[in-house]
Amino acid sequence: MRNFRKLEVRNDAVSLVTDIYDMLKKFPISERNALADQMRRSAVSIASNIAEGASRTSDREFLRFLEISTGSAFELETQTIIAYNLKYIDKSQLNNICAILLSIEKRLNRLITILKAQ
């Protein structure tokens, strides 16, 4: 079992959840149960799957959860672009969230590559 609390990528993903929740407070009420809800779930899924995967005893299982986490990061990136296109967020918010996600995605990919090589 790995200590997920020491994984920087997981800690950054947890911080991202707070950023997303704060950003979504400004969404129109009509979107709070649609796109906003999906964005919340995607953000939470990134950190949660890293933590759950770390609890698994095999590298293969951990790898599977890291891949799910990566998929959630890609999903959130796409949803953030949609929010920008709908003018729910500004360019600065888009750039900030996408930069954080890109960093998380790259680090997840590195972990996945290392696990696959073992």
C-alpha positions as CSV (number, residue, x, y, z in Angstrom):
1,M,0.0,0.0,0.0
2,R,1.3,3.5,-0.9
3,N,0.9,6.6,1.2
4,F,-1.4,8.7,-1.0
5,R,-1.0,11.6,1.4
6,K,2.6,12.0,0.2
7,L,1.8,12.0,-3.5
8,E,2.1,15.7,-4.7
9,V,-0.1,15.0,-7.7
10,R,-2.9,13.9,-5.4
11,N,-2.4,16.9,-3.1
12,D,-2.6,19.3,-6.1
13,A,-5.7,17.5,-7.3
14,V,-7.3,18.1,-3.9
15,S,-6.5,21.8,-4.1
16,L,-7.9,21.9,-7.6
17,V,-11.3,20.7,-6.2
18,T,-11.4,23.8,-4.0
19,D,-10.6,26.0,-7.0
20,I,-13.3,24.4,-9.1
21,Y,-15.9,24.7,-6.3
22,D,-15.1,28.4,-5.9
23,M,-15.3,29.0,-9.7
24,L,-18.6,27.2,-9.9
25,K,-20.2,29.5,-7.4
26,K,-20.4,32.1,-10.1
27,F,-22.1,29.9,-12.7
28,P,-25.7,30.7,-13.6
29,I,-28.3,28.9,-11.4
30,S,-29.6,27.1,-14.4
31,E,-26.2,25.4,-14.8
32,R,-25.6,24.4,-11.2
33,N,-27.3,21.0,-11.7
34,A,-25.9,20.4,-15.2
35,L,-22.4,21.3,-16.3
36,A,-21.3,22.5,-12.9
37,D,-22.3,19.3,-11.3
38,Q,-20.4,17.3,-13.9
39,M,-17.3,19.5,-13.3
40,R,-17.5,18.9,-9.6
41,R,-17.7,15.2,-10.1
42,S,-14.8,15.2,-12.5
43,A,-12.6,17.2,-10.2
44,V,-13.3,15.1,-7.2
45,S,-12.7,11.9,-9.3
46,I,-9.2,13.0,-10.1
47,A,-8.0,13.1,-6.5
48,S,-10.3,10.2,-5.3
49,N,-9.0,7.7,-7.9
50,I,-5.4,8.5,-7.1
51,A,-6.1,7.9,-3.4
52,E,-8.1,4.7,-4.0
53,G,-5.5,3.3,-6.4
54,A,-2.8,4.0,-3.9
55,S,-4.6,1.7,-1.5
56,R,-4.4,-1.3,-3.9
57,T,-1.8,-3.9,-3.4
58,S,-0.7,-4.4,-7.0
59,D,0.9,-1.9,-9.4
60,R,-1.6,-3.1,-12.0
61,E,-4.5,-2.0,-9.9
62,F,-2.9,1.3,-9.0
63,L,-2.2,1.8,-12.7
64,R,-5.9,1.3,-13.5
65,F,-7.0,3.9,-11.1
66,L,-4.3,6.4,-12.3
67,E,-5.7,5.9,-15.8
68,I,-9.2,6.6,-14.6
69,S,-7.9,9.7,-12.8
70,T,-6.2,10.9,-16.0
71,G,-9.5,10.4,-17.9
72,S,-11.3,12.5,-15.3
73,A,-8.6,15.2,-15.7
74,F,-9.2,15.2,-19.5
75,E,-12.9,15.3,-18.9
76,L,-12.6,18.3,-16.6
77,E,-10.3,20.1,-19.1
78,T,-13.0,19.7,-21.8
79,Q,-15.8,20.9,-19.5
80,T,-13.7,23.9,-18.5
81,I,-13.3,24.8,-22.2
82,I,-17.1,24.4,-22.6
83,A,-17.7,26.7,-19.6
84,Y,-15.4,29.3,-21.2
85,N,-17.2,29.0,-24.6
86,L,-20.5,29.5,-22.8
87,K,-18.9,32.6,-21.2
88,Y,-19.4,31.2,-17.6
89,I,-15.7,31.8,-16.9
90,D,-13.2,34.3,-18.3
91,K,-9.9,33.6,-20.2
92,S,-7.8,34.0,-17.0
93,Q,-9.8,31.3,-15.2
94,L,-9.6,29.0,-18.2
95,N,-5.9,29.4,-18.5
96,N,-5.4,28.9,-14.7
97,I,-7.5,25.7,-14.5
98,C,-6.0,24.3,-17.7
99,A,-2.4,25.0,-16.5
100,I,-3.1,23.1,-13.3
101,L,-4.8,20.3,-15.2
102,L,-1.9,20.0,-17.6
103,S,0.6,19.7,-14.7
104,I,-1.6,17.0,-13.1
105,E,-2.0,15.2,-16.4
106,K,1.7,15.1,-17.1
107,R,2.6,13.9,-13.6
108,L,-0.1,11.2,-13.8
109,N,1.3,10.1,-17.2
110,R,4.8,9.9,-15.7
111,L,3.5,7.7,-12.9
112,I,1.7,5.5,-15.4
113,T,4.8,5.2,-17.6
114,I,6.9,4.2,-14.5
115,L,4.3,1.6,-13.4
116,K,4.1,0.1,-16.9
117,A,7.9,-0.2,-17.1
118,Q,8.1,-2.2,-13.9
